[in-house]
Amino acid sequence: MRIALTYNLRLSDSEEEAEFDTQETVNALAGAIERLGHRLERFEVSGPASRTVARLEAYSPDIIFNTAEGRRGRFREAFYPALFDELGFPYTGSDAYALAVTLDKQLTKLILAKHGIRTPGWQYVEKLSELTAENLRFPVIVKPNFEGSSKGITQDSIAETLDEVRTKVAQALAKYPAGVLVEEYIGGRDLTVPFLAAVDNDYDGVLTPVEYVIDPAVTAGRKYPIYDYDLKVKNYKAVSVRAPANIAPKTAEDVREMAQTIFRVLDCRDLGRIDFRLSDAGVPYFLEINALPSLEPGAGIYASAALDGLHLDGVIGSIIQSAAKRYKIKDSARRQGKPTRKTGPLRVGFTYNVKRVKPTVDASEDSEAEYDSPATLQAIREAIASWGHEVIDLEANQELPNVLASTPVDLVFNIAEGFKGRNRESQVPAMLELLDIPYTGSDPATLSLALDKALAKKIVRQAGIHTPTFQLMITGKERLNKDFTNFPLMVKPVAEGSSKGVLSKSVCHSEAELREVVKEIVGKYQQPALIEEYIGGREFTVGLLGERRPRVLPPMEIVFLDKEDKNPIYSFQHKLDWNDRIRYDAPAKIEPALLEKLRAAARGSFMALGCRDVARIDFRMDDRGRIYFIECNPLPGLTPGWSDLVLIAQGAGMDYRTLIGEIMAPAIRRYKEREARRAADEHAYSKAMLEKPPGEKPTNEDKPAGTNGNGTHAGTEPPPRLDIKA
């Protein structure tokens, strides 16, 4: 299977990261998963959740092996399972509800009390005024209600008098304002009872109790030898696990039966751990449950599982096995009457135009400047394949319609530029929509609008974003717009990319110069010329990733190095050879206020034009600090170490593979949504057929939406051959 390992990496000894996984633990888990024969991808989730989502969508795992704790709040352990449920990915461990309940110690005790589970007397306190410890048996222990790994528990947590408990509760609430638990202290021994649902035994997967043994040299002089934060995290070598616990067989049986009830009542899945306190009189008391227990080497779950012949790999394998069984990953969901949703590797079509004619620096030859070199194409192929998907080349030539119709693909990674006309970039996406094949990038309407710089400016201007004053000339003989107050003016083709037609002479200082350049552009590119106000000042380009709420990457500034050039532009020559004339600052060195203005303008332009998945938007800032939209490229270059978007991503700390994955992720999501709709339609169709009287034929209304006459979905089979007689 394809497995994603999600985790928080512990980078410090701070209490905030106490529940996170060390690099040693991550390596141990990853090694076990790979030794079991699975393909593994590691996902450290401490960054923005949007990045985790994009990477998971790009990888499309069969199952997620989850150890991620979340960073803050009373529902932090539930955050990632809830996210996985929303994305539709199977995962190991308990669901968001069980994790939220079990992190809340007092709520857990309330639930278990109704099922006869013995717990120490306790009181939950959110405000000091609520404290009524007089009803408790002293000594008591004060601990945070919503923490694990013994966080907030020290030798000073024990209170022997009412005055002490008030002082300690006040101190605890100052640090843990969500609430604290005041609990009767039970003298005795610490037991832990692990749970592996896949283990077939008489206790529904509840394993043999094990015992924590603390080095007497460490506890010498302590009145209350509690398993505190210092022992759990910092002085852990002083604690060993005795397996099995040195307790009477009848006690062990009672504890396992209690644990069996607890795991069932709280609906824990796949794995878990319950901590008990065995009093000096031999009576077990429930202390707390961890539905997301530590899997670090040496943890009690391994010591207990070893008694059943399961060592590290076996424990990890049993967790995966339990989750896979629960999600019926090996069974057909369709046979179960449920919508199917494909996980695992996909067949990704790769549509492109290959650059066979190299552009010249003087721009006399630039016919294929927007196409991609073989090296770039190979880099993209390798990046897609690195996520575990199969890549099928689909060169965007005249044969593409026939090839697409006969080549089964799940989705398409599109960078094809098309052939000619101002709608050329929309040609391949329109074809894919006709065949109902999901693809990366913006839809045909946006690609056509954005390529036409004049139309794009009109739309962006209506959204309240500044654009330079502009005008179209079809012949060069048209009257110059009176809105142009002075020169210089900028002239460029209205529907070209890669700075084609943008040269040093594009900045015109007189009307005669302007008309000459317009004439050249119209003649060479067979399209109108765009004339616009020249905006002097700094130039920025901003990358965006995502759909309805795009992620805005830190802006990159194009810094012009030639101080003699009074009216610099980011020209075609610069894009071919930029080393000595410009510098890229990625991210740009700008103050927070300007950063926010650029982010707002970029996001507004992206949404106004209806962009999707990826875009790069260019801006200029005048001497008054106003931001002007220049153009949007929803099909930006992806040459490693060269293209603007790639440099922007690098400046944001994103490697090339991750960039390709983030572009691909929304298309994978759309593919899965389409498959779910199809499966639901087919299920409804099957149900309707079963309800029809025997012998009655289906009508067109019965057939699933988007299907051919034979019940198969449109776009999944080649069209029938037409036999034409002379």
Residue pairs with C-beta under 8 A, 6 or more apart in sequence:
1 38
1 39
1 61
1 62
1 63
1 320
1 324
1 329
1 344
2 38
2 39
2 41
2 59
2 60
2 61
2 62
2 63
2 343
2 344
2 345
2 388
3 33
3 38
3 39
3 40
3 41
3 61
3 62
3 63
3 64
3 65
3 320
4 40
4 41
4 42
4 43
4 56
4 59
4 61
4 63
4 64
4 65
4 89
5 26
5 29
5 30
5 33
5 40
5 41
5 42
5 43
5 64
5 65
5 67
6 43
6 45
6 52
6 64
6 65
6 66
6 67
6 68
6 80
6 91
7 20
7 21
7 25
7 26
7 29
7 42
7 43
7 44
7 45
7 67
7 68
8 17
8 19
8 20
8 21
8 44
8 45
8 46
8 67
8 68
8 69
8 70
8 71
9 20
9 21
9 22
9 23
9 26
9 44
9 46
10 17
10 18
10 20
10 21
10 22
10 23
11 17
11 20
13 233
13 234
15 151
15 152
15 229
16 71
18 149
18 151
18 229
18 232
18 233
19 69
19 148
19 149
19 151
19 294
20 46
20 69
21 29
21 67
21 295
21 296
22 296
24 296
24 297
25 67
25 294
25 295
25 296
25 297
26 42
28 295
28 296
28 297
28 312
29 65
29 67
29 295
29 316
30 40
30 42
32 312
32 313
32 315
32 316
32 317
33 40
33 65
33 316
33 320
34 40
35 313
36 313
36 316
36 317
36 320
38 320
39 388
41 59
41 61
41 387
41 388
43 52
43 55
43 56
45 52
45 68
45 80
46 71
48 551
49 79
49 83
50 546
50 551
51 551
51 658
51 662
52 83
53 83
53 87
53 665
54 545
54 546
54 661
54 662
54 665
54 666
55 658
55 661
55 662
55 665
56 64
56 87
56 89
56 665
57 87
57 664
57 665
57 666
57 668
57 669
58 387
58 660
58 661
58 662
58 664
58 665
58 668
59 387
59 388
59 661
60 342
60 343
60 344
60 345
60 346
60 387
60 388
60 389
60 668
61 89
61 343
61 344
62 90
62 324
62 329
62 343
62 344
63 89
63 90
63 91
63 92
63 320
63 323
63 324
63 327
63 329
63 343
64 84
64 89
64 90
64 91
64 92
65 91
65 92
65 316
65 319
65 320
66 80
66 81
66 84
66 91
66 92
66 93
66 292
67 292
67 295
68 79
68 80
69 76
69 77
69 292
70 76
70 77
70 78
70 79
70 80
73 79
74 100
74 103
74 104
74 146
74 178
75 96
75 100
75 103
76 103
77 99
77 100
77 102
77 103
77 291
77 292
78 96
78 97
78 99
78 100
78 103
79 96
80 91
81 91
81 93
81 94
81 95
81 96
81 99
82 96
84 90
84 91
85 95
85 96
87 669
88 341
88 672
88 676
89 343
90 323
90 324
90 326
90 327
90 329
90 343
91 323
92 270
92 271
92 319
92 320
92 322
92 323
93 99
93 269
93 270
93 271
93 291
93 292
93 319
93 323
94 102
94 267
94 268
94 269
94 270
94 272
94 291
94 292
95 267
95 269
97 267
98 266
98 267
98 268
98 269
98 291
99 291
99 292
101 107
101 108
101 111
101 266
102 108
102 266
102 268
102 289
102 290
102 291
103 146
103 148
104 145
104 146
105 143
105 145
105 146
105 181
105 288
106 122
106 124
106 145
106 179
106 181
108 266
108 288
108 289
109 119
109 122
109 286
111 265
111 266
112 119
112 262
112 265
112 266
112 286
113 119
115 261
115 265
116 261
117 258
117 261
117 262
117 286
118 258
118 283
118 284
118 285
118 286
119 285
119 286
119 287
120 183
120 184
120 185
120 186
120 277
120 285
120 287
121 135
121 136
121 137
121 183
121 184
122 136
122 181
122 182
122 183
122 184
123 130
123 131
123 132
123 133
123 135
123 136
123 181
123 182
124 145
124 179
124 180
124 181
124 182
125 131
125 169
125 173
125 179
125 180
125 181
125 182
126 173
126 178
126 179
127 173
128 166
128 169
128 170
128 173
131 165
131 166
131 169
131 182
133 140
133 159
133 162
133 165
133 166
133 182
134 162
136 182
136 184
137 184
138 159
138 160
138 161
138 165
138 184
138 185
139 158
139 159
139 160
139 184
139 185
139 224
140 158
140 159
140 165
140 182
140 183
140 184
140 185
141 153
141 157
141 158
141 159
141 182
141 183
141 184
141 185
141 226
142 157
142 159
142 165
142 168
142 169
142 172
142 180
142 181
142 182
142 183
143 152
143 153
143 157
143 172
143 180
143 181
143 183
144 151
144 152
144 172
144 175
144 176
144 178
144 179
144 180
144 181
145 176
145 178
145 179
145 180
145 181
146 176
146 178
146 179
147 176
148 290
149 229
149 232
149 233
149 294
150 227
150 228
150 229
150 231
150 232
150 233
151 229
152 172
152 175
152 176
152 180
152 229
153 226
153 228
153 229
154 228
154 229
154 230
155 222
155 224
155 226
155 228
156 168
157 168
157 226
157 228
158 185
158 223
158 224
158 226
159 165
159 167
159 168
165 182
169 180
169 182
172 180
173 179
173 180
185 224
186 277
186 279
186 285
187 224
187 279
187 280
188 277
188 278
188 279
188 280
189 211
189 212
189 245
189 277
189 278
190 211
190 212
190 227
190 275
190 276
190 277
190 278
191 209
191 210
191 211
191 212
191 245
191 247
191 255
191 275
191 276
191 277
191 278
191 284
192 209
192 210
192 211
192 212
192 273
192 274
192 275
192 276
192 300
192 304
193 206
193 207
193 209
193 210
193 255
193 256
193 259
193 273
193 274
193 276
193 304
194 206
194 207
194 210
194 271
194 272
194 273
194 293
194 300
194 301
194 304
194 305
195 205
195 206
195 207
195 259
195 263
195 268
195 271
195 272
195 273
195 274
196 205
196 207
196 270
196 271
196 301
196 305
196 310
196 315
196 318
196 319
196 322
197 204
197 205
197 269
197 270
197 271
197 318
197 322
198 205
198 270
198 318
198 319
198 321
198 322
198 325
199 205
199 207
199 305
199 308
199 310
199 318
201 207
201 308
203 256
203 257
203 259
203 260
204 260
204 263
204 264
205 263
206 256
206 259
206 260
206 263
207 301
207 304
207 305
207 307
207 308
208 243
208 244
208 245
208 252
208 256
208 304
208 307
208 308
209 244
209 245
209 247
209 252
209 255
209 256
209 276
209 304
210 241
210 242
210 243
210 244
210 245
210 300
210 303
210 304
211 241
211 242
211 243
211 244
211 245
211 246
211 247
212 227
212 239
212 240
212 241
212 242
212 300
213 239
213 240
213 241
213 242
214 225
214 227
214 231
214 238
214 239
215 238
215 239
215 240
217 238
218 231
218 235
218 238
219 225
227 239
231 238
231 239
232 239
241 298
241 299
241 300
241 303
243 300
243 303
243 304
243 306
243 307
244 252
244 304
244 307
245 252
247 255
247 278
247 282
248 282
251 278
251 282
251 284
254 284
255 276
255 278
255 284
258 276
258 284
258 286
259 274
262 274
262 286
262 289
263 272
263 274
263 289
266 289
266 291
268 289
268 291
269 322
269 323
269 326
270 319
270 322
270 323
270 326
271 293
271 301
271 319
271 322
272 289
272 290
272 291
272 293
273 289
273 290
273 293
273 300
273 301
274 286
274 288
274 289
274 290
275 287
275 288
275 289
275 290
276 284
276 285
276 286
276 287
277 284
277 285
277 287
278 284
278 285
279 285
293 299
293 301
295 301
295 315
295 316
297 312
301 315
302 311
302 312
302 315
305 311
305 314
305 315
305 318
310 318
324 330
328 336
329 343
332 340
333 339
333 340
333 341
333 679
334 340
334 679
334 682
334 683
337 683
338 679
338 683
339 675
339 676
339 679
339 680
339 683
340 675
340 676
340 679
341 672
341 675
341 676
341 679
342 410
342 671
342 672
342 675
344 388
345 388
345 389
345 390
346 389
346 390
346 410
346 411
346 668
346 671
347 389
347 390
347 392
347 408
347 409
347 410
348 384
348 389
348 390
348 391
348 392
348 409
348 410
348 411
348 412
348 413
348 664
349 392
349 394
349 404
349 407
349 409
349 411
349 412
349 413
349 437
350 377
350 380
350 381
350 384
350 391
350 392
350 393
350 394
350 412
350 413
351 394
351 395
351 396
351 400
351 412
351 413
351 414
351 415
351 416
351 428
351 439
352 371
352 372
352 377
352 380
352 393
352 394
352 395
352 396
352 415
352 416
353 368
353 370
353 371
353 372
353 395
353 396
353 416
353 417
353 418
354 371
354 372
354 373
354 374
354 377
354 395
355 368
355 369
355 371
355 372
355 373
355 374
356 368
356 371
357 365
357 367
357 368
358 365
359 365
359 366
359 368
359 369
359 572
359 576
360 366
361 573
361 576
361 577
362 573
363 500
363 501
363 503
363 572
363 573
366 498
366 500
366 501
366 572
369 498
369 500
369 572
370 417
370 496
370 497
370 498
370 500
371 417
372 380
372 415
372 637
372 638
372 639
373 639
375 639
376 637
376 638
376 639
376 640
379 638
379 639
379 640
379 656
380 413
380 415
380 638
380 660
381 391
381 393
383 656
383 657
383 659
383 660
383 661
384 391
384 413
384 660
384 664
385 391
386 657
387 657
387 660
387 661
387 664
391 413
392 407
392 409
394 400
394 403
394 404
394 407
394 409
394 412
396 416
396 417
396 418
396 427
396 428
400 428
400 431
401 431
404 431
404 432
404 435
404 437
405 435
405 718
405 719
406 718
408 716
409 437
410 438
410 671
411 437
411 438
411 439
411 440
411 667
411 668
411 670
411 671
412 428
412 432
412 437
412 438
412 439
412 440
412 667
413 439
413 440
413 660
413 663
413 664
413 667
414 428
414 429
414 432
414 439
414 440
414 441
414 635
415 441
415 635
415 638
416 425
416 427
416 428
417 424
417 425
417 497
417 635
418 424
418 425
418 426
418 427
418 428
419 427
422 448
422 451
422 452
422 494
422 495
422 527
423 444
423 447
423 448
423 451
424 451
425 447
425 448
425 450
425 451
425 634
425 635
426 443
426 444
426 445
426 447
426 448
427 444
428 439
429 439
429 441
429 442
429 443
429 444
429 447
430 444
432 438
432 439
433 443
433 444
435 714
435 715
436 674
436 706
436 713
436 714
436 715
437 715
438 667
438 668
438 670
438 671
438 674
439 667
440 613
440 614
440 663
440 664
440 666
440 667
441 447
441 612
441 613
441 614
441 634
441 635
441 663
441 667
442 450
442 609
442 610
442 611
442 612
442 613
442 615
442 634
442 635
443 610
443 612
445 610
446 609
446 610
446 611
446 612
446 634
447 634
447 635
449 455
449 456
449 459
449 609
449 610
450 456
450 609
450 611
450 615
450 631
450 632
450 633
450 634
451 495
451 497
452 494
452 495
453 470
453 492
453 494
453 495
453 530
453 631
454 470
454 472
454 494
454 528
454 530
456 609
456 631
456 632
457 467
457 468
457 470
457 532
457 629
459 608
459 609
460 467
460 604
460 605
460 608
460 609
460 629
460 632
461 467
461 629
462 608
463 604
463 605
463 607
463 608
464 604
465 601
465 604
465 605
465 608
465 627
465 629
466 626
466 627
466 628
466 629
467 628
467 629
467 630
468 490
468 532
468 533
468 534
468 535
468 620
468 628
468 630
469 481
469 483
469 484
469 532
469 533
470 530
470 531
470 532
470 533
471 478
471 480
471 481
471 483
471 484
471 530
471 531
471 532
472 494
472 528
472 529
472 530
472 531
473 518
473 522
473 528
473 529
473 531
474 522
474 528
475 518
475 519
475 522
476 515
476 516
476 518
476 519
476 522
476 529
477 515
480 511
480 514
480 531
481 531
484 531
484 533
487 508
487 509
487 510
487 511
487 534
488 507
488 508
488 509
488 534
488 567
489 507
489 508
489 514
489 531
489 532
489 533
489 534
490 506
490 507
490 508
490 531
490 532
490 533
490 534
490 569
491 506
491 508
491 514
491 517
491 518
491 521
491 529
491 530
491 531
492 501
492 502
492 506
492 521
492 529
492 530
493 500
493 501
493 521
493 525
493 527
493 529
493 530
494 527
494 528
494 529
494 530
495 525
495 527
496 525
496 527
497 633
497 635
498 572
498 575
498 637
499 570
499 571
499 572
499 574
499 575
500 525
500 572
501 521
501 524
501 525
501 572
502 569
502 570
502 571
502 572
503 571
503 572
503 573
504 569
504 571
504 573
505 513
505 517
506 517
506 569
506 571
507 534
507 567
507 569
508 514
508 517
514 531
517 529
518 529
518 531
521 527
521 529
522 528
522 529
534 567
535 620
535 621
535 622
535 628
535 630
536 567
536 622
536 623
537 620
537 621
537 622
537 623
538 557
538 620
538 621
539 557
539 558
539 560
539 570
539 618
539 619
539 620
539 621
540 555
540 556
540 557
540 558
540 588
540 598
540 618
540 619
540 620
540 621
541 555
541 556
541 558
541 616
541 617
541 618
541 619
541 644
541 648
542 552
542 553
542 555
542 556
542 598
542 599
542 602
542 616
542 617
542 619
542 648
543 552
543 553
543 556
543 614
543 615
543 616
543 636
543 644
543 645
543 648
543 649
543 652
544 550
544 551
544 552
544 553
544 602
544 603
544 606
544 611
544 614
544 615
544 616
544 617
545 551
545 553
545 613
545 614
545 662
545 663
546 613
546 662
546 666
547 612
547 613
547 666
550 603
550 606
550 607
550 611
550 615
552 599
552 602
552 603
553 648
553 649
553 651
553 652
553 654
554 586
554 587
554 588
554 595
554 648
554 651
554 652
555 587
555 588
555 590
555 595
555 598
555 599
555 602
555 648
556 584
556 585
556 586
556 587
556 588
556 644
556 647
556 648
556 651
557 584
557 585
557 586
557 588
557 589
557 590
558 570
558 574
558 582
558 583
558 584
559 582
559 583
559 584
559 585
560 568
560 581
560 582
561 580
561 581
561 582
561 583
562 568
562 581
570 582
570 618
573 581
574 581
574 582
578 584
584 644
584 647
586 647
586 648
586 650
586 651
586 652
587 648
587 651
587 652
588 595
590 598
594 621
594 625
597 625
597 627
598 619
598 627
601 617
601 619
601 627
601 629
602 617
602 619
605 617
605 629
605 632
606 615
606 617
606 632
609 615
609 632
609 634
611 632
611 634
612 634
612 666
613 663
613 666
613 667
614 634
614 636
614 645
614 662
614 663
615 632
615 633
615 634
615 636
616 632
616 633
616 636
616 644
616 645
616 648
617 629
617 631
617 632
617 633
618 629
618 630
618 631
618 632
618 633
619 627
619 628
619 629
619 630
620 627
620 628
620 630
621 627
621 628
622 628
636 643
636 644
636 645
637 643
637 644
637 645
637 646
638 645
638 646
638 659
638 660
639 646
640 646
640 656
641 647
641 650
645 659
646 656
646 659
649 655
649 656
649 658
649 659
654 662
678 704
678 706
678 713
681 704
681 705
681 706
681 707
682 704
684 704
685 698
685 702
685 703
685 704
685 711
688 698
688 702
689 698
689 702
692 698
692 702
703 709
703 711
704 711
704 713
706 713
706 714
707 713
707 714
708 714
708 717
